[in-house]
Amino acid sequence: MCGIIGYVGHRPAAEILINGLRRLEYRGYDSAGIALIDNGRLNILKNAGKVNLLAERMRASWNAELLNRATLGIAHTRWATHGPPTEVNAHPHTDQTGRLALVHNGIIENYASLRRQLEGRGHKFLSQTDTEVLAHLIGEFYKGDLVDAVCAALKHVEGTYGIACVSADLPGAMVVARKGSPLLIGVGENETIVASDVSAIISHTRQVIYLDDNDVALVTAAGAEIRDINNISVSRAVASVDWEESAAEKGGFAHFMLKEIFEQPDALQNTMRGRLDEEMGSAFLAGLQFTPREMAGIRRVVILACGTSMHAGMVGRYFFEELADLPTEVEQAAEFRYRNPLIGGHDLVIAISQSGETADTLAAVREAIQKGALVVSLCNVVGSTIARETGRGVYLHAGPEIGVASTKAFTSQLLVLLMMALKFGRSRRLSREEGLEICREVRSVPGLVRETLKQNDAIAALAARYAKARDFFYIGRGLLYPVALEGALKLKEISYIHAEGYHAAELKHGPIALLDENVPVLALACDVPGKDKTFSNIQECRARQAPVLSVVTDGDPSLPEMLTDIIRVPPSSPRLTPITVVVALQLFAYHVARIRGCPIDQPKNLAKSVTVE
């Protein structure tokens, strides 16, 4: 992990590569590097730290002639896995001869045994990385044909990879390959750009080829020749990217995260556009490819996800059980395939992943398919691996999400899960009138979020009162329990405050021992079932002198006088309350992090797409 960019064409490669790395910074990284081929020489620079430092070193170290001549190169931002974030561990890595360079996302699981074998044959390694081992392995097989060498080396590799490889002996081409780590090829006019993320190439071309697992491609300025790992030619379609370059810009906001929080009304409108069947009181979700009879035959739903997406799935469980009478389980995707899950042909498995590349979720999807379940996906990135491997599902259409901490993708996931539950419910138990009522609720969501966003200044003022906290508890019940988990996750992700989410009833089963005047509690006390019990839990917290910040429904006449610090969200049905509440919690986390001076869009140690297990 984490970002790859490569260029071959008719223009100077250096600035294209550096700008591509800047586009990939949002994914999170701790070091960066670049390699250019010029006059039969391999030129490499790399450093721990940010891309801007690399750019400064590049201009200071390489003369203008080299920078203008070199039209082939690769570059990388690294998120450390094997070895700390140091210059020597940064990519690109070279082979034993120093004439072949490689950048790599993923993990080579058998790198230690490969390293021992290569050391036994006289290879000397400089870094602690698995990537350097792969570079040496390719170099071991290189006899003048780089495609052959890459194919031969990868047959010895266990693990995941997205790679781009160049050789000083091959001045007009690079070789790329993928297995389990995303890689795409952008096709332009007499130039070709390789990247791990479409945001790095969108300013150059909208025509892309998404590589499949075990694809190996010879990339030149004229395009790409794609093979499989046995070096047999295969065909891959060219797709068009449908979002604007401006979507990857801040648009006047201080941070991408704040921009994306405020984009949520439009993102949710896009998510529902054309998907509500207001004649039948149902939803049009053609990507699911289910007939009403098939939906009626499903006996159980299993939701697979990690992190924020798993919290969305936990809310979705309530939707499916309430609206469709379907027993629903939410599973941490990383554990799913390791416990021999009991699933089969009458089970619907829903895999949720914003990027569509989450390694643990992808592995769980493959296990579910192997077990014979019906598998669908909820992804935001068109052409992503999980979307392609499931073959059916629903795209979120939330637009590109640049901030590492997910915001608009989460609320779009909730809305899609609600529409899915509506569709299944209409095939099982819901009347047309009930379906029409839910359609009206869904229609109201963008407006409700706009109302919530009007609380931004008030939430910022409250954030200033709590920004010095070292620990935080978030509590909620029912539909708001997963939202408490998500709110705590957002706070810890971007502000580095230790925060824990709990079901409100669980607080007195141990965690309440930690409460005092220095440990604030954020209580989700909106007008939903269980509210009165949550009020009682707030009393228990206040009795231990813990400061309490409550999220409540605006205009709720039953609010007790003990509530002092309050965030108000607009009235809505209980099904929609998780969406408005989480928007308020996103704003709270953002403003706390801003006040603390944290790097909000690129929090330390985190990556946008978790493409390793």
Secondary structure, DSSP 8 states (H G I E B T S, - for coil): -EEEEEEESSS-HHHHHHHHHHHHGGG--SEEEEEEEETTEEEEEEEES-HHHHHHHHHHHS-HHHHHH--EEEEEEE--SSS-S-TTTSS-EE-TTSSEEEEEES-BTTHHHHHHHHHHTT----SS-HHHHHHHHHHHH-SS-HHHHHHHHHTT--B-EEEEEEETT-TT-EEEEEEBS--EEEE-SS-EEEESSGGGTTTT-SEEEE--TTEEEEEETTEEEEEETTS-B-----EE--S-GGGGS-TT-SSHHHHHHHTHHHHHHHHHTT-EETTTTEE--GGG---HHHHHT--EEEEEE-HHHHHHHHHHHHHHHHHH---EEEEEHHHHTTS-----TTEEEEEEESSS--HHHHHHHHHHHHTT-EEEEEESSTT-HHHHHH--EEE-------SSS--HHHHHHHHHHHHHHHHHHHTTT--HHHHHHHHHHHHHHHHHHHHHHTTHHHHHHHHHHHTT-SEEEEEE-TTHHHHHHHHHHHHHHHH--EEEEEEGGGTTTTGGGG-STTS-EEEE--SSTTHHHHHHHHHHHHHTT--EEEEEETT-TT--TT--EEEEE----TTTHHHHHHHHHHHHHHHHHHHTT--TTS-TT--SS----
